[in-house]
Amino acid sequence: MRRTQEIVRTVWAAALALAVLGAGAGEVRAAGTDTATVRPPVAVNQASWASSTDRQNAVIEYWTSEDMALWNANNTDYGVDGPNYSNLDEGRIWSRAGAVHQTIGRLYYRQTLAWPSKTRPSRPEDAIGAVDSTQWFHVDSTGAYVPAVTTAQHIFKDSTTVTAVANGITTTVRTVAYPTECTANAVDSANGSTILSAGHCVSNPLAVVALGSLIGTIQKGSVSATDDAWMFIPGYDGTKVGLAQAPYGLWPATSAYTTAQWNDFTTLNPDTVNLSNFNYDVSALTVADPTRPGVRLTDVVGSQHVAFNQPYNQTMFAFGYPNAGSWDTVTTPVPAPGQEPGTTREISRYRYDGRQLVECNGSTWKDFILKTDYEMTCNMTGGASGGPWFQDFDPVSGTGTQVGVSSTKYPNFVEGEGVWMIAPHFEDNDQLLYNTVQNLTP
């Protein structure tokens, strides 16, 4: 199945555009936003948390129903081109053993875009919650948003639902819900069930831009985005089939928090965003396995250390599950289906499919655009967001100390090829986020 790469690419591109713009707008601040102050973290979409066994089972059912179509949609099929993982430190498969194959996993979640409500004359069958219409869509090989014709293509659920009926007038809301994913890591915690990821993996305003470019019908500010149905799969292995991809079980999120500064970014007018909020693109979640009541995540997979306010300019390892093509391209003489023999095409040099854990390692430095982030040369792409950055990493044991998460990237302006990837430098706000969540009851 072809993954919705257009969305992945556009989210990264939107982040890039904002990051680059920030170099010339570093002093532009939205009213009421103070990124220097330590502020309490913000609970994200609390009404949707899988806080009971029934809700946890419902999340698992969402991801495993329809022959796992929504689950499998997060892997990319490149057709005649095939995947092409780098064999360099800037994005190769992590083939060694060690704890990272247990503590790091994929963080699946559902993103739902909602249009402004509309009204129409009431009908006898109208009732709150009634579905006016539902249609499934997918993205075809050309990147077009088209109706699904098979169960395996049930990716985007486009629905219109009744929200109010009064005085002969019915109010409806159109939503488009679709699956997406990030990377997360299990860390030392008091509750034994805390994972860290990126802020945009629990609340992502860039999704509106991305899906709007795909469907072509979304205007800025006209649609809201909501995330829910988070499910962590530690040790994910997409080379296997079915539930064998989840060797340590399925762990729905029982809570989701992000920093106040990132939450500001997700709610501000797009024309007045504070770009320095990317320094706080961090989230923390608690998880539970409904089939093993009382069993903590770290009892099953172990955990990695976490530290804050660490020095810059260290050698680090970054991990993730990228599932899109890189920005740099190569020419291939292999024609696409339907093209004439001898046709050449430009394709992504590195084509990640999301099925295996990937790592980058090397020197890091303080980002010169977003001011306080870490930066590293790394070709990982969408899907790697939220993956851990480790200092003092031991490649033999696969253990280290997490000091950041993958956030965004931009071109390597110095060497002219490859990309620089960015990670928030865990500081006081992130430590308060971590401490708040690690002390919750999963």
N, C-alpha and C positions, 0 to 999 in steps of 0.2 A: 504494500500500500504506500502511496506517496504521501508523505507528511506535509503539512501545510507550511512549507518553507517560506512562502511569501510573508506570512505573519512573523515568523521568526526573524527573517532578514529585516523587515521593516521596524520591528521593535528595537533591534540593535541599531539600525540606522537612525531612528529617532533619538535614541540615547546618545549616539555619536554627535548628532547635530546639536543637541542641547549642551553636550560637554564642550564641544569646540566653541560654541557661542559663549560659553562661560568664560573663556579666556579674555574676552573683551567686555564682559559684563559682570565682572567679579564683585563689583560694589552695588549691583542692582539687587535690592531686597524687597520682598513683598511685605506689606504691612502685617505686623503681628508675628513675623517669623524671626526667631533668634536661634541661630545654629550653634552659638557658643555656650549657651546655658544648658546645664544638665536638667532634663525634663523627664517626667514619668513616661513610660512607654504607653502605647495605645493598643487596646484590644481591637482586632479586625473582624468585622462581620460576626459578632458574638452569637447572634441568633442561629447561625448555621453550624456551630461547633458540634462535633460528634461526641457529645458529652454523656451519652447513654449507650448501652449495648445495642439497642434497636437502631440508633442513629449510626453507630459504627458499622453495623451490618448493612445498613442502607448505602453507605459510602462504598463499601466493598462490592455490593450488588451493582452499583452504578458502573464501576470499573470492570467488572467481570461479566456483565450481561452482554447480549448481542454478539456472542462468540468473541468477547474481549475486543470488539472493534474499537472502542474508545481508548482502551489501553494500548493496543497495537498502533493506533494512529500517531503515537509519539515516536515511532521509529520511521526512518526515511528509506524509501526504495528509490535508488538512482537509475533503475532500468539498465540500459546498455552500458552506462558509464560505471556503475558499481561504486561502492564506497572506496575511499582512498585515505586512510589514516596516515598521518605524518610518521616518519621514522626518526624524527628529531626530538630534542628535549622540549620543543615548542608545541607539542601536541601529539604524543604517541600513546598507544595502548599500554596500560600498566599491566604487564604480563607477570610480574613478580608476585609472590604470595605476600601475606601480611595482613595486619588489622584493617587497612583501608578497604579491603574487600568485604568487610563486615560492617564497619561503622558508617561508611559512605553509601548513599543510595539515591534512588530517584524519588523526587517529591512530585507526585501527580496532583493536579487540581483542575477544577472546572472554572472557566471564566464565563461570565454572563454579562452581555451588554443589553441595556434596557433603553428603549426609545421613549421620548415624552408621550404621555398618555393621549389617547384620542377618544372622542365620543361619537355615538351614533344612536338612532332610535332603538329602543329596547325591543327584544323579541320574546315570545312566550317562554322559550327554553333558557333564557339568560339566567345565570346564577353566578355569584362570586366564586371565582376559581374555575369556572367553566372554560374550556379551551375552544376558542373560535376556529383556530387552524394550527396545524403543525406540519412542517415539511423538513426533511433531512437533506443536507447538502454536503458536498465534499469539494476538495480542490483537485482538479484534474492535472494531467501531465503538462499542460500549458500554463498552469497557474490560475485558471479560471474557476470561479465559484459557481458550481453547477449542481443540479438536483441529483440526489443519490438514486441509484438503480439497484443496488444490492445492499444487504445488511452490513457488509464490510465497509461500505461507504457512509454509514450513519455516523458522521463526525460533527457537523454543525446542525443543531436543532433549532430551527427557526419557528417560533410559536407566537401566537397572539392570544392573550388570556384576559378574561373579564375580571376587573378589579372592583367595580361598583355598579349597582343598579338602583336608580332612584328617580322618581317622577318621570318615568317614561324614557329616561336617558341611561344608556349603558356606556361605561368607561372601560376601555381596553388598553393593554400595554403590550407592545411587541418586544420580545427578547430573542437574542441569539446566544445559545450556550454551546461551548465547545471545549474539548480537552486540551490541556497543555501541561508542561512539566518544567521542573528545575532540578537542581541537585541539592542535597542536604547532608548533614553529618551529625552523628550522635556524639555528644560531649559529656564530660564529667558533670554530674548534676546531683543535687540533693534528692530529687524525685526519681532519678534514674531513667527518665523518659523524655529528656529535652534534646531537641535537634536545632541546629542553626542553619539558616539559609539567607537569601537576599530579601530585602524589603519588597521588591517588585514581584516576588513570588507569592506574596499574600495580598498585595494591593498594587496594581499596575496601571497607571493612567495611560501609558504608552500603547496599551492594547487597543484603545479607541482609535488611535492614529493608524495602527497596523491593520485592523479589520476594516476600517474605513477605506483604506487604500485598496483593499481586496474587493470589497463589495461595491465601492464607489458611491455609497449613498449616505455616508455619515459626515455631518458637518461638525466643526469644532464646537464643543460645548453642548451638543444636542443629545449626547448619549452618555450614560453612566456605565461604569464597569464594576462588577462585583466578583470576588473570588470565593470559592467554597469547595467542599468535597476533597480536601487535602488528604492524601494518602502516601505515607512513606514506605518505600520498599528497600530496606537495607540490603546491601550486597547484590543489587539487581544485576542479572545476567541475561541480556537479550539474545545471547546465542542459543539459549534453551527455548523450549516450547511451552506455552501455557503457564500454569502456576509454578512450573520448575524455574521460571525466571525470578521467583521470589523465594530464595532458599531459607530466609529467616522470617517469613511471614508477611502479612499485610497489616500496616499500622495506621489507621485513620487518625487524623489530628483532633485532639480534644480541646485545644485552644490554639490561638494564633495571635501573636503580637508583633508590632514593629515600633521603631523609634518615633517619637513625636515629630522629629524633623522630617522623616520620610513621609509620615502621614500628612504633614503640611503640604508637601509636594503633590501628593495625590489628590488634594482637595482644592488647591489654588487654581486660579484662572490661568490657562496655558500661556497667556501673554505676560504674566507677571511672576512666573515661577522663580524660586530662588535656586539657582543651579548648584550652589554648594550643598544642597540637600543630598546630592549623590554621595557625599561623604558618610551618609547615615542610611544607606541602602542595605539594611540588615533586618532580619526577622528571627524570632525564636518561637518554636511550637512545642507542645506536648503531644504525645501519641500513646495509643493503647491498642492492643490486639484483643478483640472481643472473644477469640477462641481460647485465650489464656488469661482469665481474670486474675488480677493481682500480680502478674508477671511483668516486670519492668523491662523496657527496651534494652538497657545496658546489661541486664542479667543474661540476655540472649546474644548480643553482638559486641559487648564491651563498649568502650568510649575512648575518646581522645581528650587530651588536656586542652584547656583554653586559657588565654592570657590577654591582658589589656595594656595599652600604653607602652608597647614594646618599641625598641629602636628601629629606625629605617636602615636601608642599605644592607640587608641580610640576604643570604641564599635561602630560597624558599621552594617548596613544592606546592603546586595547585592541582586540584583534581576536579573532574566533572564528567557529565554524560552529554557531550555536544551532539546535536542531531541535525546540523545544517551545513551547507557548503561555506568554505572560506571566501573572503572578499577577493583575494588574488586569484587569477585565472590562468589556464593553460589552453592551448589549441589542441583539439582532438580531430583526427581524420575519420573517426567513427560517426557515421550519420545517425541521427535520431530516427525512430520509426516513421516512415512516410517520406523521409528526405531522399534525394537522389544520391546514388553512390558517388563518392568523391567529395561530398559536402563536408566542409570543416566547420567546427563550432567552438565557441569559447565556453569552457566549463570551469567550475571551481577546482582549484588545485588540490585542496584537501576537502574530502567529502565525508563528513562524519554522519553516521546513521543512528546514533543514540544507543547502540546495543552493548557497548563495552565501556568500562571505566578508562578515562584518558587522563594523562598527566602532562604538566609543563613544569620545568624546574630551571632555576638559574638565579642570577642576581636580580634584586629588586631595588627600587629607588622611590623617592618621594615624588608623587605626580606633580607636574609643573602646571597643570590646568585646573584640576579640582582641589589642589592645595594640600590636602592632608591624606589622600589615599596612597596606598601602595601601587606600584606599577611594575609590570613584568612583560617581557616579550613572550607572547603565547598566541597560538592560532586557534584555540578553542572557540566554539561558536554557540549560538542559542541552544539552550538545554543545559549548558554548563553553569548557568547563573546559580548563585547560592552555594557553589562548591567550595570546599575549605581551602584556605592557604595556610600551610604549616611552616613554622620555623623549627629548627632542631629536629628535622625529620630523619628518621632512620629507615633507609630503604629495605633493610633486611626484615625488621619487625613490622614495618608499615605503620609506625607510630610517630607522633610529633605533637607539637603544641599549636592549636589553631589560633591565628591572630587576625584573620580576615575572611571575607567571602567574595567570590567572583561577582562583579557588578555590571560593568560595561567595558567598552573598548573603543579604540580609535587607531587610525593608521600609524605605522611607524614612520614618523616624519623625517627621521635621521637617515635610516638605512634604505628607505624607499620601498621595502617589501615586508610582508608580514604585518602583525598588529601588536599593539601594546594593550594588555588587559589590565583592568583596574579593580582593586579591592579596597573597600573601606578599611581604614586603619582603626581597629577596635580601640575605642577610647571610653571616657566616663559614661556617656549616654548608652553605649552598647553594653557596658558592664551593668548598668542599672536594668536594662532590658533583660539581660541574661539572669541576673539575680532574681528579678521578679518572676520570670517563667520557671526557673529551676526550683522554686519553692512552691509552685502550684501543685495541686493534686491532679494527676493525669485523669 
